Amino acid sequence: MKRILLFLLFPVLFLASCSTAEKPKETVNPLLVEFETPFGAPPFDIIDNEHYLPAYTVAMEEHKADIQAIVDNTDAPDFENTIVAYDRSGKLMSKISPIFGGLRGANTNPRLQEIAREITPLLSAHSNEIRFNQGLFERIKAVYEKRETLGLNQEQLRLTEKIYQDFARNGAALPEEQREELKSLNQQMSMLSLKLGENLLAENNGFKLVLDKQEDLAGLPQNVIAAAADEAKKSGMEGKWVFTLAKPSWIPFLQFSQRRDLREQLYTAYINRGDNNNANDNKATFLELMEMRKKMANLLGYENYAEYFIADQMAETPANVYDFLYQVWEPSIKRAKLERDEQQAIIDKTGGDFKLASWDWWYYSEMVRKEKFDLNEDDIKPYFAIENVKNGIFTLTTKLFGLTFVKNTEIPVYHPEVEAYEVFNRDGGNQGVLFIDPHPRPEKRSGAWCGTYRSGSYDEDGNKVLPIVTIVMNFTRPVGDQPALLSWDETRTYFHEFGHALHNLFADGQYNRTSRSVPRDFVELPSQILENWAGEPELLKEYAFHYQTGEVIPAELVEKLNKSAMFNQGFENAEYIAAAILDMDWHTIALSPETDVNAFEKATLDRIGLISEIVPRYRTPNFGHIHATGYAAGYYVYRWAGVLDADAFMAFKESGDLFNQELAEKFRKYVLAENGLWEGMDAYVKFRGSEPSIDPFLIRSGLK
């Protein structure tokens, strides 16, 4: 994810502290002293929930003092005493926030949620105090206005421009009355985002499909049944089978269960998260957030929030985003209708007296895959044990970039399932630390993501600060003596998140603000390009081994896998684009307090012609990407970056060497490392030599 200084954003509190159970009492708050751990990693084993509030209190006071020192400086504003001083300010805040804010999604607990509700308005107020500090802004503005005469190098010039733009885009130049209104909106929006996230976590954990009859398991593979039995045992229901709203649980059930009524029950629970008119219902809260975003955008001089957000992206305008989405939508829905008809034909052929519904799609598409390609998920999974997939990614990154990974059990972790690795570069030097957290837990939010506990940059003395990176997933768990066997989608997701990790590990800016500074619609390029290698025969032979026999994946199975690469692409693109257009509509269309959330959603889907057999990838009440600020009016970025990654991978294909180290070095330099020097398209052109073509993306997706 794009790194921006915490205090220039609404606080995003989405990670978790470790449990307080069985921890030694400390006389000194460990968050306030130097971490005496390998690489200065967070000492999770001694951090207690109750350390956070006192530490944040000290951090905010220190940060305020840093800012006041800049404002009170009697010397004329210059690059060092204003821009660099601001960039380096708030060190303690930058140390604490990734631990609390970053980990709350991975291992939360009720006390941490209480602390988040208490600290969020305080952090929002602290953020406001800095972003609207007129003395600070005037000094920054003074340097910005004379930046071309100061002899700054390229990164220094960009740092000055980015910091000025951060303040200007957040309203620092507005009249006082409007600044006060923005302060209030910022605080309210931060609390609403927090509430939406907590409600969604509660909804994810609040439903279980409990089965107690063997006949209810008809069609399910043995490994799926075993996982459900294990889940039941953990839930105190030994002898039964439990399916949850975690993807490794509900997706296999929908793919294989012969019980249509149970498929409907489980899928309906999934798509209706946050829309159950209960204490966790998100509709009213979401609508309130949308109204506030609109007010904020208007105060800043924009017609709507999408216009505000996209002005700072590669796409530049909402019109450009809509044009792109519709360019992909038309062939996607056309193909999806053909896929629907293929599935309906199977239903009719097998005597089913019903019309295909959304909860049937996974089941009958699996039948189509078996019929057309003689391939189903259970043929593939034995070759993708989670350890093998991880080793395949390690192999790829060694071949491309010369990285090696060594597990280090001396580095503290926040949960026993988390692994910590030292990362070494081609020359044998340290590149950083990587945490890998693979499996779902009730304390972990859904999805997969990459973050940092410490971003890489340089300190005041010019010494490299090594990044500490984390990737968090919700992959299939091991069952009994069987290792975790990943689906093809999970395998690609592992490659995806590792691409984000590489971006964080390689980022090489001299300053905090420019260390990893790319537009949101560029940031998915480093992750998505790595997915392209996952299914290439040259790499598969390096990691796809049968978990029992050690046999490398057979060539005929690889051929089937590749032939089925475009399978179900109508559905996958249509459900995604529908969600992206829904996101855009929420952030462009005028709303009122009386707007009906579900009616608004339906109007969007009816307008674009989404067929009833497909539900958007996320419905409004559970659209976590846009409940926080990161991907609001920006969910389109995954397909936008898909154009970039397909075109970029084509460069390797065209070279005749998928592991072309010369190309990999250019990609590392311009796309991953030198973010402090270039805007997104400029960086891409320096790597590729030209702007991307959409054709490789459309062809890869079977849309052309």
VENKA-V742250 format. One record per residue. N is the residue number from 1. RES is the residue in three letters. SS is DSSP state (@ for helix, = for strand, . for the rest). PSI is psi as a letter, one per 20 degrees, with the letter a starting at -180 (NA if undefined). BURIAL is + if it has 9 or more other ideal C-beta (glycine too) atoms within 8 Angstrom, else -. Layout:
[[N/RES/SS/PSI/BURIAL] [N/RES/SS/PSI/BURIAL]]
This chain:
[[1/MET/./q/-] [2/LYS/./p/+] [3/ARG/./p/+] [4/ILE/./q/+] [5/LEU/./p/+] [6/LEU/@/g/+] [7/PHE/@/i/+] [8/LEU/@/j/+] [9/LEU/./r/+] [10/PHE/./p/+] [11/PRO/./p/+] [12/VAL/./o/+] [13/LEU/./n/+] [14/PHE/./j/+] [15/LEU/=/r/+] [16/ALA/./q/+] [17/SER/./r/+] [18/CYS/./r/+] [19/SER/./q/-] [20/THR/./i/-] [21/ALA/./p/-] [22/GLU/./k/-] [23/LYS/./q/+] [24/PRO/./q/-] [25/LYS/./p/-] [26/GLU/./p/+] [27/THR/./h/-] [28/VAL/./p/-] [29/ASN/./o/+] [30/PRO/@/i/+] [31/LEU/@/i/+] [32/LEU/@/j/+] [33/VAL/./r/-] [34/GLU/./p/-] [35/PHE/./o/+] [36/GLU/./m/-] [37/THR/./r/+] [38/PRO/@/p/-] [39/PHE/@/j/+] [40/GLY/@/k/-] [41/ALA/./q/+] [42/PRO/./p/+] [43/PRO/./m/+] [44/PHE/./h/+] [45/ASP/./i/-] [46/ILE/./i/+] [47/ILE/./p/+] [48/ASP/./q/+] [49/ASN/./g/+] [50/GLU/./i/-] [51/HIS/@/h/+] [52/TYR/@/g/+] [53/LEU/@/g/+] [54/PRO/@/h/+] [55/ALA/@/g/+] [56/TYR/@/h/+] [57/THR/@/g/-] [58/VAL/@/g/+] [59/ALA/@/g/+] [60/MET/@/h/+] [61/GLU/@/g/-] [62/GLU/@/g/+] [63/HIS/@/g/+] [64/LYS/@/g/+] [65/ALA/@/h/-] [66/ASP/@/g/+] [67/ILE/@/g/+] [68/GLN/@/h/-] [69/ALA/@/h/+] [70/ILE/@/g/+] [71/VAL/@/h/+] [72/ASP/@/i/-] [73/ASN/./p/+] [74/THR/./i/-] [75/ASP/./q/-] [76/ALA/./q/-] [77/PRO/./p/+] [78/ASP/./a/+] [79/PHE/@/g/+] [80/GLU/@/g/-] [81/ASN/@/i/+] [82/THR/@/g/+] [83/ILE/@/g/+] [84/VAL/@/g/+] [85/ALA/@/g/+] [86/TYR/@/g/+] [87/ASP/@/h/+] [88/ARG/@/i/+] [89/SER/./q/+] [90/GLY/./l/+] [91/LYS/@/g/-] [92/LEU/@/h/+] [93/MET/@/g/+] [94/SER/@/i/+] [95/LYS/@/g/+] [96/ILE/@/g/+] [97/SER/@/g/+] [98/PRO/@/h/+] [99/ILE/@/g/+] [100/PHE/@/g/+] [101/GLY/@/h/+] [102/GLY/@/h/+] [103/LEU/@/i/+] [104/ARG/=/h/+] [105/GLY/./i/+] [106/ALA/./h/+] [107/ASN/./l/+] [108/THR/./r/+] [109/ASN/./r/+] [110/PRO/@/h/-] [111/ARG/@/g/-] [112/LEU/@/h/+] [113/GLN/@/h/+] [114/GLU/@/g/-] [115/ILE/@/h/+] [116/ALA/@/g/+] [117/ARG/@/h/+] [118/GLU/@/g/+] [119/ILE/@/h/+] [120/THR/@/g/+] [121/PRO/@/h/+] [122/LEU/@/g/+] [123/LEU/@/h/+] [124/SER/@/g/+] [125/ALA/@/h/+] [126/HIS/@/g/+] [127/SER/@/g/+] [128/ASN/@/g/+] [129/GLU/@/h/+] [130/ILE/@/g/+] [131/ARG/@/h/+] [132/PHE/./j/+] [133/ASN/./o/+] [134/GLN/@/h/-] [135/GLY/@/g/-] [136/LEU/@/g/+] [137/PHE/@/h/+] [138/GLU/@/h/-] [139/ARG/@/g/+] [140/ILE/@/g/+] [141/LYS/@/h/+] [142/ALA/@/g/+] [143/VAL/@/g/+] [144/TYR/@/g/+] [145/GLU/@/h/-] [146/LYS/./j/-] [147/ARG/@/h/+] [148/GLU/@/i/-] [149/THR/@/j/-] [150/LEU/./i/+] [151/GLY/./k/-] [152/LEU/./q/+] [153/ASN/./a/-] [154/GLN/@/g/-] [155/GLU/@/h/+] [156/GLN/@/g/+] [157/LEU/@/g/+] [158/ARG/@/h/+] [159/LEU/@/g/+] [160/THR/@/g/+] [161/GLU/@/g/+] [162/LYS/@/g/+] [163/ILE/@/g/+] [164/TYR/@/g/+] [165/GLN/@/h/+] [166/ASP/@/g/+] [167/PHE/@/g/+] [168/ALA/@/g/-] [169/ARG/@/h/+] [170/ASN/./j/+] [171/GLY/./j/+] [172/ALA/./h/+] [173/ALA/./j/-] [174/LEU/./q/+] [175/PRO/./q/-] [176/GLU/@/g/-] [177/GLU/@/g/-] [178/GLN/@/h/+] [179/ARG/@/g/+] [180/GLU/@/h/-] [181/GLU/@/g/+] [182/LEU/@/h/+] [183/LYS/@/g/+] [184/SER/@/g/-] [185/LEU/@/g/+] [186/ASN/@/g/+] [187/GLN/@/g/+] [188/GLN/@/g/+] [189/MET/@/h/+] [190/SER/@/h/+] [191/MET/@/h/+] [192/LEU/@/g/+] [193/SER/@/g/+] [194/LEU/@/g/+] [195/LYS/@/g/+] [196/LEU/@/g/+] [197/GLY/@/g/+] [198/GLU/@/h/+] [199/ASN/@/g/+] [200/LEU/@/h/+] [201/LEU/@/g/+] [202/ALA/@/h/+] [203/GLU/@/g/+] [204/ASN/@/h/+] [205/ASN/@/i/-] [206/GLY/./i/-] [207/PHE/./p/+] [208/LYS/./p/-] [209/LEU/=/o/+] [210/VAL/=/p/+] [211/LEU/=/q/+] [212/ASP/./j/-] [213/LYS/./p/-] [214/GLN/@/h/-] [215/GLU/@/h/-] [216/ASP/@/i/+] [217/LEU/@/j/+] [218/ALA/./p/-] [219/GLY/./i/-] [220/LEU/./p/+] [221/PRO/./q/-] [222/GLN/@/h/-] [223/ASN/@/h/+] [224/VAL/@/g/+] [225/ILE/@/g/+] [226/ALA/@/g/+] [227/ALA/@/h/+] [228/ALA/@/h/+] [229/ALA/@/h/+] [230/ASP/@/g/+] [231/GLU/@/h/+] [232/ALA/@/g/+] [233/LYS/@/g/+] [234/LYS/@/h/-] [235/SER/./j/-] [236/GLY/./k/-] [237/MET/./l/+] [238/GLU/./p/-] [239/GLY/./i/-] [240/LYS/./a/+] [241/TRP/=/p/+] [242/VAL/=/p/+] [243/PHE/=/p/+] [244/THR/./a/+] [245/LEU/./j/+] [246/ALA/./p/+] [247/LYS/@/g/-] [248/PRO/@/i/+] [249/SER/@/g/+] [250/TRP/@/h/+] [251/ILE/@/g/+] [252/PRO/@/h/+] [253/PHE/@/g/+] [254/LEU/@/h/+] [255/GLN/@/h/+] [256/PHE/@/h/+] [257/SER/./p/+] [258/GLN/./i/-] [259/ARG/./n/+] [260/ARG/@/h/+] [261/ASP/@/h/-] [262/LEU/@/h/+] [263/ARG/@/g/+] [264/GLU/@/g/+] [265/GLN/@/g/+] [266/LEU/@/g/+] [267/TYR/@/h/+] [268/THR/@/g/+] [269/ALA/@/h/+] [270/TYR/@/g/+] [271/ILE/@/i/+] [272/ASN/./j/+] [273/ARG/./p/+] [274/GLY/./j/+] [275/ASP/./l/+] [276/ASN/./j/+] [277/ASN/./l/-] [278/ASN/./a/-] [279/ALA/./h/-] [280/ASN/./j/+] [281/ASP/./p/+] [282/ASN/./i/+] [283/LYS/@/g/+] [284/ALA/@/h/-] [285/THR/@/g/+] [286/PHE/@/g/+] [287/LEU/@/h/+] [288/GLU/@/g/+] [289/LEU/@/g/+] [290/MET/@/g/+] [291/GLU/@/h/+] [292/MET/@/h/+] [293/ARG/@/h/+] [294/LYS/@/g/+] [295/LYS/@/g/+] [296/MET/@/g/+] [297/ALA/@/g/+] [298/ASN/@/g/+] [299/LEU/@/h/+] [300/LEU/./j/+] [301/GLY/./j/-] [302/TYR/./q/+] [303/GLU/./h/-] [304/ASN/./r/+] [305/TYR/@/h/+] [306/ALA/@/g/+] [307/GLU/@/g/+] [308/TYR/@/g/+] [309/PHE/@/g/+] [310/ILE/@/h/+] [311/ALA/./h/+] [312/ASP/./j/-] [313/GLN/./r/+] [314/MET/./h/+] [315/ALA/./h/+] [316/GLU/./g/-] [317/THR/./q/+] [318/PRO/@/h/+] [319/ALA/@/g/-] [320/ASN/@/h/+] [321/VAL/@/g/+] [322/TYR/@/g/+] [323/ASP/@/g/-] [324/PHE/@/g/+] [325/LEU/@/g/+] [326/TYR/@/h/-] [327/GLN/@/h/-] [328/VAL/@/h/+] [329/TRP/@/g/+] [330/GLU/@/g/-] [331/PRO/@/h/+] [332/SER/@/g/+] [333/ILE/@/h/+] [334/LYS/@/g/+] [335/ARG/@/h/+] [336/ALA/@/h/+] [337/LYS/@/h/+] [338/LEU/@/g/+] [339/GLU/@/g/+] [340/ARG/@/g/+] [341/ASP/@/h/-] [342/GLU/@/g/+] [343/GLN/@/h/+] [344/GLN/@/h/+] [345/ALA/@/h/-] [346/ILE/@/g/+] [347/ILE/@/g/+] [348/ASP/@/g/-] [349/LYS/@/h/-] [350/THR/./j/-] [351/GLY/./j/-] [352/GLY/./p/-] [353/ASP/./l/-] [354/PHE/./r/-] [355/LYS/./p/-] [356/LEU/./p/+] [357/ALA/./r/+] [358/SER/@/h/+] [359/TRP/@/i/+] [360/ASP/@/i/+] [361/TRP/@/g/+] [362/TRP/@/h/+] [363/TYR/@/g/+] [364/TYR/@/h/+] [365/SER/@/h/+] [366/GLU/@/h/+] [367/MET/@/g/+] [368/VAL/@/g/+] [369/ARG/@/g/+] [370/LYS/@/g/+] [371/GLU/@/g/-] [372/LYS/@/h/-] [373/PHE/@/j/+] [374/ASP/./l/-] [375/LEU/./p/+] [376/ASN/./r/-] [377/GLU/@/h/+] [378/ASP/@/i/-] [379/ASP/@/h/+] [380/ILE/@/g/+] [381/LYS/@/h/+] [382/PRO/./i/+] [383/TYR/./i/+] [384/PHE/./l/+] [385/ALA/=/q/+] [386/ILE/@/h/+] [387/GLU/@/h/-] [388/ASN/@/g/+] [389/VAL/@/g/+] [390/LYS/@/g/+] [391/ASN/@/h/+] [392/GLY/@/h/+] [393/ILE/@/g/+] [394/PHE/@/g/+] [395/THR/@/g/+] [396/LEU/@/g/+] [397/THR/@/h/+] [398/THR/@/g/+] [399/LYS/@/g/-] [400/LEU/@/g/+] [401/PHE/@/i/+] [402/GLY/./j/-] [403/LEU/./q/+] [404/THR/=/q/-] [405/PHE/=/p/+] [406/VAL/=/p/-] [407/LYS/=/p/-] [408/ASN/./o/+] [409/THR/./i/-] [410/GLU/./i/-] [411/ILE/./p/+] [412/PRO/./q/+] [413/VAL/./r/+] [414/TYR/./i/+] [415/HIS/./q/+] [416/PRO/./h/-] [417/GLU/./i/-] [418/VAL/./p/+] [419/GLU/=/q/-] [420/ALA/=/p/+] [421/TYR/=/p/+] [422/GLU/=/p/+] [423/VAL/=/p/+] [424/PHE/=/q/+] [425/ASN/./a/+] [426/ARG/./h/-] [427/ASP/./j/-] [428/GLY/./j/-] [429/GLY/./r/-] [430/ASN/=/p/+] [431/GLN/=/h/+] [432/GLY/=/a/+] [433/VAL/=/q/+] [434/LEU/=/p/+] [435/PHE/=/q/+] [436/ILE/=/p/+] [437/ASP/=/o/+] [438/PRO/=/h/-] [439/HIS/=/q/+] [440/PRO/./q/+] [441/ARG/./q/-] [442/PRO/./h/-] [443/GLU/./i/-] [444/LYS/./p/+] [445/ARG/./r/+] [446/SER/./r/+] [447/GLY/./a/-] [448/ALA/./q/+] [449/TRP/=/r/+] [450/CYS/=/q/+] [451/GLY/=/a/+] [452/THR/=/q/+] [453/TYR/=/i/+] [454/ARG/=/p/+] [455/SER/./q/+] [456/GLY/./p/+] [457/SER/=/b/+] [458/TYR/=/q/-] [459/ASP/./a/-] [460/GLU/./h/-] [461/ASP/./j/-] [462/GLY/./j/-] [463/ASN/./p/-] [464/LYS/=/p/-] [465/VAL/=/o/+] [466/LEU/./p/+] [467/PRO/=/q/+] [468/ILE/=/o/+] [469/VAL/=/q/+] [470/THR/=/p/+] [471/ILE/=/p/+] [472/VAL/=/p/+] [473/MET/=/r/+] [474/ASN/=/m/+] [475/PHE/=/r/+] [476/THR/./p/+] [477/ARG/./q/+] [478/PRO/./q/-] [479/VAL/=/p/-] [480/GLY/./c/-] [481/ASP/./i/-] [482/GLN/=/p/+] [483/PRO/./r/-] [484/ALA/./o/+] [485/LEU/=/o/+] [486/LEU/./q/+] [487/SER/./r/+] [488/TRP/@/h/+] [489/ASP/@/g/-] [490/GLU/@/h/+] [491/THR/@/g/+] [492/ARG/@/h/+] [493/THR/@/h/+] [494/TYR/@/g/+] [495/PHE/@/g/+] [496/HIS/@/g/+] [497/GLU/@/h/+] [498/PHE/@/h/+] [499/GLY/@/g/+] [500/HIS/@/g/+] [501/ALA/@/g/+] [502/LEU/@/h/+] [503/HIS/@/g/+] [504/ASN/@/h/+] [505/LEU/@/h/+] [506/PHE/@/i/+] [507/ALA/./p/+] [508/ASP/./k/-] [509/GLY/./q/+] [510/GLN/./i/-] [511/TYR/./q/+] [512/ASN/./g/+] [513/ARG/./h/+] [514/THR/./j/+] [515/SER/./h/+] [516/ARG/./m/+] [517/SER/./n/+] [518/VAL/./q/+] [519/PRO/./q/+] [520/ARG/@/h/+] [521/ASP/@/j/+] [522/PHE/@/h/+] [523/VAL/@/h/+] [524/GLU/./i/+] [525/LEU/@/g/+] [526/PRO/@/h/+] [527/SER/@/g/+] [528/GLN/@/h/+] [529/ILE/@/h/+] [530/LEU/@/h/+] [531/GLU/@/h/+] [532/ASN/@/h/+] [533/TRP/@/h/+] [534/ALA/@/g/+] [535/GLY/./j/+] [536/GLU/./p/+] [537/PRO/@/h/-] [538/GLU/@/h/-] [539/LEU/@/h/+] [540/LEU/@/h/+] [541/LYS/@/i/-] [542/GLU/@/i/+] [543/TYR/@/i/+] [544/ALA/./n/+] [545/PHE/=/q/+] [546/HIS/./p/+] [547/TYR/./i/+] [548/GLN/./g/-] [549/THR/./i/-] [550/GLY/./j/-] [551/GLU/./p/-] [552/VAL/=/q/-] [553/ILE/./p/+] [554/PRO/./q/-] [555/ALA/@/h/-] [556/GLU/@/h/-] [557/LEU/@/h/+] [558/VAL/@/g/+] [559/GLU/@/g/-] [560/LYS/@/g/+] [561/LEU/@/g/+] [562/ASN/@/h/+] [563/LYS/@/h/-] [564/SER/./j/+] [565/ALA/./h/-] [566/MET/./j/-] [567/PHE/./p/+] [568/ASN/./j/-] [569/GLN/@/h/+] [570/GLY/@/g/+] [571/PHE/@/g/+] [572/GLU/@/h/-] [573/ASN/@/h/+] [574/ALA/@/g/+] [575/GLU/@/h/+] [576/TYR/@/g/+] [577/ILE/@/h/+] [578/ALA/@/g/+] [579/ALA/@/h/+] [580/ALA/@/h/+] [581/ILE/@/h/+] [582/LEU/@/g/+] [583/ASP/@/g/+] [584/MET/@/g/+] [585/ASP/@/g/+] [586/TRP/@/h/+] [587/HIS/./j/+] [588/THR/./h/+] [589/ILE/./p/-] [590/ALA/./p/-] [591/LEU/./r/+] [592/SER/./r/-] [593/PRO/./i/-] [594/GLU/./i/-] [595/THR/./p/+] [596/ASP/./o/-] [597/VAL/@/g/+] [598/ASN/@/h/+] [599/ALA/@/h/-] [600/PHE/@/g/+] [601/GLU/@/g/+] [602/LYS/@/h/-] [603/ALA/@/g/-] [604/THR/@/g/+] [605/LEU/@/h/+] [606/ASP/@/h/-] [607/ARG/@/g/-] [608/ILE/@/i/+] [609/GLY/./k/-] [610/LEU/./p/+] [611/ILE/./q/+] [612/SER/./h/-] [613/GLU/./i/+] [614/ILE/./p/+] [615/VAL/./q/-] [616/PRO/./q/+] [617/ARG/./h/-] [618/TYR/./p/+] [619/ARG/./r/+] [620/THR/@/g/+] [621/PRO/@/i/+] [622/ASN/@/k/+] [623/PHE/./m/+] [624/GLY/@/h/+] [625/HIS/@/h/+] [626/ILE/@/i/+] [627/HIS/@/h/+] [628/ALA/./a/+] [629/THR/./h/-] [630/GLY/./g/+] [631/TYR/./j/+] [632/ALA/./p/+] [633/ALA/./j/+] [634/GLY/./j/+] [635/TYR/./i/+] [636/TYR/./i/+] [637/VAL/@/h/+] [638/TYR/@/g/+] [639/ARG/@/h/+] [640/TRP/@/g/+] [641/ALA/@/h/+] [642/GLY/@/h/+] [643/VAL/@/g/+] [644/LEU/@/g/+] [645/ASP/@/h/+] [646/ALA/@/g/+] [647/ASP/@/h/+] [648/ALA/@/g/+] [649/PHE/@/h/+] [650/MET/@/h/+] [651/ALA/@/g/+] [652/PHE/@/g/+] [653/LYS/@/g/-] [654/GLU/@/h/-] [655/SER/@/i/-] [656/GLY/./j/-] [657/ASP/./o/-] [658/LEU/./i/+] [659/PHE/./k/+] [660/ASN/./o/+] [661/GLN/@/h/-] [662/GLU/@/g/-] [663/LEU/@/g/+] [664/ALA/@/h/+] [665/GLU/@/h/-] [666/LYS/@/g/+] [667/PHE/@/g/+] [668/ARG/@/g/+] [669/LYS/@/g/+] [670/TYR/@/h/+] [671/VAL/@/h/+] [672/LEU/@/h/+] [673/ALA/@/g/+] [674/GLU/./l/+] [675/ASN/./h/+] [676/GLY/./i/+] [677/LEU/./h/+] [678/TRP/./q/+] [679/GLU/./r/-] [680/GLY/@/g/+] [681/MET/@/h/-] [682/ASP/@/g/-] [683/ALA/@/g/+] [684/TYR/@/g/+] [685/VAL/@/h/+] [686/LYS/@/h/+] [687/PHE/@/g/+] [688/ARG/@/h/+] [689/GLY/./i/-] [690/SER/./r/-] [691/GLU/./q/-] [692/PRO/./q/+] [693/SER/./q/-] [694/ILE/./i/-] [695/ASP/@/g/-] [696/PRO/@/h/+] [697/PHE/@/g/+] [698/LEU/@/h/+] [699/ILE/@/g/+] [700/ARG/@/h/+] [701/SER/./j/+] [702/GLY/./k/+] [703/LEU/./j/+] [704/LYS/./NA/-]]
